[in-house]
Amino acid sequence: MDYRPEPLIIDRRIGRPPWDVNPFVREVLLLSDRAKQLFEEIDAAAFQFVRLESFERDAAGDHPIAPYWLCDVIRCIDAVIRNQPDVTINHLENGTYTFNLESNGKVKFDAARIGAARVFRLAYKNPYVMMDGAARSLITKARLIGPQFALKGVKQ
């Protein structure tokens, strides 16, 4: 990848530093180095990362810190079982379709299509990202900080 992003400059005089996991643009996340290492441990093939040279700014200037990372879930699996009452298929004019999934948590997935994947984006239903229970447990145990990971007793 030839994309070379601008460096990330964190000026604590303006506010708090970024969390471990931060919404960025569309479905892209801004991750701390700690969160990136954990995501790679969970399922490295599910993600694409772009390193941001990172600096902390104070009155004396800019000082290098651990890198932050842009992150996107790049694995996409068509895993929704279509013949179930909680799934509505919207056929589009261009011949493709999207799903409406009821939010009652009872949507079923085809385990054979998921295979060994622990993290994936739902085909035809961006920005939904699915994660297995073991991956969720690792994230909870690591106590990542960010709006998606509001844990009891952890100040955000």
Secondary structure, 3 states (H helix, E strand, C coil): CCCCCCCEEEECCCCCCCCCEEECCCCCEEEEHHHHHHHHHHHHHHEEEEEEEEEEEECCEEEEEEEEEEEEECCEECCECCCCCCEEEEECCCCCEEEEECCCCCCCECHHHHCCCCEEEECCCCCCEEECHHHHHHHHHHCCCCHHHCCCCCCC
